[in-house]
Amino acid sequence: MRRSRAAALFVTALAVIPVAAQDGPTFEVASIRPNTSGDRVSGTHNLPGGRVTITNLPLRNMIRTAYGANDLEVIGGPDWVDGDRWDVLAAAAPGSPVDAPWQAMLQSLLMERFKLRAHLESRERPIYRLVFARSDKRLGPEIRATACRSDDLDCGRTSANTNGIRSGAITGVARTAGEIGTSLSRYAERRVFDATGLDAARYDFELRWSEEVSIFTALQEQLGLKLEPASGRVDVLFIDAVEKPAPD
């Protein structure tokens, strides 16, 4: 286990995603090890008080996690940024507040241990618009208005168990159409923006796809929604430099 130190991330003036400053928050202890299990199951779990467990994630996914946007497009970097997988155990100092900023601490950890240097750019990119699949705007059988109460701890939850775009499932509780679009972005392989007009309405849903039924077909059949190709100007994170860390 090693103590992390904060480092600087250089960004353009157009940056809209928060970045860690030189004196930003850090983990008290952190361990990073390669995962060579060959398992496709991966995930990130954060607990109150600034404790984080990352299992079997590529660095590109960890960068998205650190900057709080699963649909953030991270460009550049060597092949191992996608090919190698990592396990991370990290914790803030004992007695840290329940809402300790674990994502900012993860940013600092990536900058220290992976020597990550990156900047944000605004680029014209292919995107998808989330729209109704039917002209009558009827939703599919696997999505319904939520009955979740605002004081229910499960409200506002999205979980995924996938093998990337090839197969998997996404389940959401009390999610808006915009949040559904965000959860689709990683697997649709481009940013998804809500264009349904459903606004703040919240839904429970379950979406399942496989090698036989693509995520695009499943979305139409199960949720009554579809992804319409378009283009738009979005912020992307460009990797300027990165190094493999020494395992500990």
C-alpha positions as CSV (number, residue, x, y, z in Angstrom):
1,M,0.0,0.0,0.0
2,R,1.3,3.4,-0.9
3,R,0.4,7.0,0.1
4,S,-0.8,9.0,-2.9
5,R,0.2,12.6,-3.7
6,A,-1.7,15.1,-5.7
7,A,-0.5,16.2,-9.1
8,A,-1.6,18.7,-11.8
9,L,-3.9,17.9,-14.7
10,F,-3.6,20.5,-17.5
11,V,-6.9,21.4,-19.2
12,T,-8.2,23.9,-21.7
13,A,-10.2,26.9,-20.7
14,L,-13.3,25.2,-22.0
15,A,-13.0,22.5,-19.3
16,V,-16.4,21.7,-17.7
17,I,-15.3,18.6,-15.7
18,P,-13.7,19.3,-12.4
19,V,-10.0,18.4,-12.1
20,A,-7.8,17.8,-9.2
21,A,-5.6,20.7,-8.1
22,Q,-2.0,20.2,-6.8
23,D,-3.3,20.5,-3.2
24,G,-6.4,18.5,-3.9
25,P,-7.7,15.6,-1.7
26,T,-5.8,12.3,-1.8
27,F,-6.2,8.8,-0.5
28,E,-4.3,7.9,2.7
29,V,-3.4,4.5,1.3
30,A,-3.8,2.9,-2.2
31,S,-2.9,-0.3,-3.8
32,I,-2.8,-0.9,-7.6
33,R,-2.3,-4.4,-9.1
34,P,-2.7,-5.9,-12.6
35,N,-5.6,-8.2,-13.0
36,T,-4.7,-11.1,-15.2
37,S,-7.7,-13.4,-14.4
38,G,-9.2,-13.2,-17.8
39,D,-12.6,-12.6,-16.2
40,R,-14.9,-10.2,-18.0
41,V,-16.8,-9.2,-14.8
42,S,-15.6,-5.8,-13.6
43,G,-16.9,-3.0,-11.4
44,T,-16.4,0.0,-9.1
45,H,-17.7,0.2,-5.5
46,N,-17.3,3.3,-3.3
47,L,-18.2,3.3,0.4
48,P,-18.8,6.3,2.7
49,G,-15.7,7.8,4.1
50,G,-13.6,7.8,0.9
51,R,-13.1,4.0,0.4
52,V,-13.0,2.7,-3.2
53,T,-12.7,-0.8,-4.6
54,I,-12.1,-1.2,-8.4
55,T,-12.0,-4.7,-9.9
56,N,-10.8,-5.7,-13.3
57,L,-11.1,-2.3,-15.0
58,P,-9.1,-0.9,-18.0
59,L,-7.4,2.4,-17.3
60,R,-9.7,4.2,-19.8
61,N,-12.7,3.1,-17.8
62,M,-11.0,4.2,-14.5
63,I,-10.4,7.7,-16.0
64,R,-14.2,7.9,-16.9
65,T,-15.0,6.9,-13.3
66,A,-12.6,9.4,-11.8
67,Y,-14.1,12.3,-13.8
68,G,-17.7,11.2,-12.9
69,A,-18.9,10.6,-16.5
70,N,-19.4,7.1,-17.9
71,D,-20.2,8.7,-21.2
72,L,-17.0,10.8,-21.3
73,E,-15.0,10.0,-24.5
74,V,-11.4,9.4,-23.6
75,I,-9.1,9.7,-26.6
76,G,-5.6,8.6,-27.2
77,G,-3.1,6.6,-25.1
78,P,-1.2,3.3,-25.9
79,D,-3.0,0.0,-26.6
80,W,-2.5,-1.2,-23.0
81,V,-4.9,1.6,-21.8
82,D,-7.7,-0.6,-23.1
83,G,-6.0,-4.1,-23.0
84,D,-4.6,-4.2,-19.5
85,R,-6.9,-4.5,-16.5
86,W,-6.4,-3.3,-12.9
87,D,-7.5,-3.8,-9.4
88,V,-7.4,-0.8,-7.0
89,L,-8.0,-0.7,-3.2
90,A,-7.9,2.8,-1.8
91,A,-9.0,4.6,1.4
92,A,-9.0,8.1,2.8
93,A,-7.6,8.8,6.2
94,P,-9.5,7.3,9.1
95,G,-12.2,9.6,10.3
96,S,-12.8,11.2,6.9
97,P,-16.3,12.6,6.4
98,V,-19.0,10.3,4.9
99,D,-19.1,12.3,1.7
100,A,-15.3,12.4,1.2
101,P,-14.6,13.3,-2.5
102,W,-13.4,9.9,-3.6
103,Q,-13.5,10.8,-7.3
104,A,-11.2,13.8,-6.8
105,M,-8.9,11.5,-4.8
106,L,-9.0,8.9,-7.7
107,Q,-8.0,11.6,-10.1
108,S,-5.0,12.4,-8.0
109,L,-4.1,8.7,-7.7
110,L,-4.2,8.3,-11.5
111,M,-2.0,11.3,-12.0
112,E,0.5,10.1,-9.4
113,R,0.7,6.4,-10.1
114,F,-0.1,6.2,-13.8
115,K,1.6,9.6,-14.5
116,L,-1.6,10.6,-16.3
117,R,-1.5,13.9,-18.1
118,A,-4.5,14.9,-20.2
119,H,-6.5,17.9,-21.4
120,L,-10.1,18.6,-22.5
121,E,-11.0,19.5,-26.0
122,S,-14.2,20.5,-27.6
123,R,-14.7,18.5,-30.8
124,E,-17.4,17.7,-33.4
125,R,-18.2,14.0,-32.8
126,P,-20.8,11.5,-33.9
127,I,-23.5,11.2,-31.3
128,Y,-26.9,9.5,-30.8
129,R,-30.2,11.2,-30.0
130,L,-32.5,9.1,-27.8
131,V,-35.9,9.3,-29.4
132,F,-39.2,7.3,-29.4
133,A,-39.1,4.2,-31.6
134,R,-42.9,4.4,-32.3
135,S,-44.8,7.3,-33.9
136,D,-47.4,7.1,-31.1
137,K,-44.6,7.5,-28.5
138,R,-45.7,4.4,-26.6
139,L,-43.0,3.0,-24.4
140,G,-42.0,-0.7,-24.4
141,P,-42.8,-3.4,-21.9
142,E,-39.6,-3.2,-19.8
143,I,-40.0,0.5,-18.8
144,R,-42.6,2.0,-16.5
145,A,-43.3,5.1,-14.4
146,T,-41.5,4.7,-11.1
147,A,-43.3,4.1,-7.8
148,C,-40.0,4.9,-6.0
149,R,-40.4,7.3,-3.0
150,S,-38.0,10.1,-2.7
151,D,-36.8,8.8,0.7
152,D,-36.1,5.3,-0.7
153,L,-32.4,4.5,-0.8
154,D,-32.9,2.6,-4.1
155,C,-34.2,5.7,-5.9
156,G,-31.9,7.1,-8.5
157,R,-29.9,3.8,-9.0
158,T,-28.5,2.4,-12.2
159,S,-26.6,-0.9,-12.3
160,A,-25.0,-2.8,-15.2
161,N,-23.6,-6.3,-15.7
162,T,-22.3,-6.5,-19.2
163,N,-19.7,-7.9,-21.6
164,G,-19.4,-4.5,-23.3
165,I,-21.5,-4.0,-26.4
166,R,-21.7,-7.7,-27.1
167,S,-24.1,-8.7,-24.3
168,G,-25.3,-7.5,-20.9
169,A,-28.1,-5.9,-18.9
170,I,-28.7,-2.4,-17.5
171,T,-31.3,-1.9,-14.7
172,G,-32.4,1.5,-13.5
173,V,-34.7,2.7,-10.7
174,A,-36.3,6.2,-10.9
175,R,-34.2,7.3,-13.8
176,T,-34.9,10.2,-16.3
177,A,-34.6,9.7,-20.0
178,G,-31.4,11.8,-19.9
179,E,-30.0,9.4,-17.3
180,I,-31.0,6.4,-19.4
181,G,-29.2,8.0,-22.4
182,T,-26.0,8.5,-20.2
183,S,-26.1,4.8,-19.1
184,L,-26.3,3.7,-22.8
185,S,-23.4,5.8,-24.0
186,R,-20.6,3.5,-22.9
187,Y,-22.2,0.5,-24.7
188,A,-23.5,2.4,-27.8
189,E,-19.9,3.6,-28.2
190,R,-20.8,7.2,-28.6
191,R,-22.5,9.9,-26.5
192,V,-26.3,9.6,-26.2
193,F,-28.4,12.8,-25.6
194,D,-32.0,12.7,-24.7
195,A,-34.4,14.1,-27.4
196,T,-37.6,12.4,-26.1
197,G,-39.1,15.4,-24.4
198,L,-39.9,13.3,-21.3
199,D,-38.0,15.9,-19.3
200,A,-38.0,15.2,-15.5
201,A,-40.3,12.1,-15.6
202,R,-38.7,9.1,-13.9
203,Y,-38.8,5.5,-14.8
204,D,-37.8,2.0,-13.7
205,F,-36.4,-0.1,-16.6
206,E,-34.5,-3.2,-17.5
207,L,-32.6,-3.6,-20.8
208,R,-31.0,-6.9,-21.9
209,W,-29.0,-7.5,-25.0
210,S,-26.9,-10.4,-26.4
211,E,-24.9,-11.5,-29.5
212,E,-28.3,-12.5,-31.0
213,V,-30.2,-9.4,-30.0
214,S,-28.1,-6.2,-30.3
215,I,-28.4,-3.3,-27.8
216,F,-30.0,-1.2,-30.6
217,T,-32.7,-3.8,-31.3
218,A,-33.3,-4.5,-27.6
219,L,-33.7,-0.8,-26.9
220,Q,-36.5,-0.6,-29.4
221,E,-38.3,-3.8,-28.5
222,Q,-37.9,-3.6,-24.7
223,L,-38.0,0.2,-23.9
224,G,-39.8,1.6,-27.0
225,L,-36.8,3.9,-27.7
226,K,-34.1,4.1,-30.3
227,L,-30.8,5.8,-31.0
228,E,-30.9,8.2,-33.9
229,P,-27.4,9.0,-35.4
230,A,-26.5,12.7,-35.4
231,S,-23.4,14.9,-34.7
232,G,-22.7,17.5,-32.1
233,R,-19.9,19.3,-30.4
234,V,-18.9,17.6,-27.1
235,D,-16.0,17.7,-24.7
236,V,-13.5,14.9,-24.9
237,L,-10.6,14.1,-22.7
238,F,-7.3,13.6,-24.7
239,I,-4.6,11.5,-23.0
240,D,-1.2,13.3,-23.5
241,A,0.9,10.9,-21.5
242,V,0.5,7.9,-19.3
243,E,2.7,5.1,-17.8
244,K,2.1,1.7,-16.3
245,P,2.5,1.8,-12.5
246,A,4.7,-0.4,-10.5
247,P,2.4,-3.0,-8.8
248,D,2.4,-3.1,-5.0
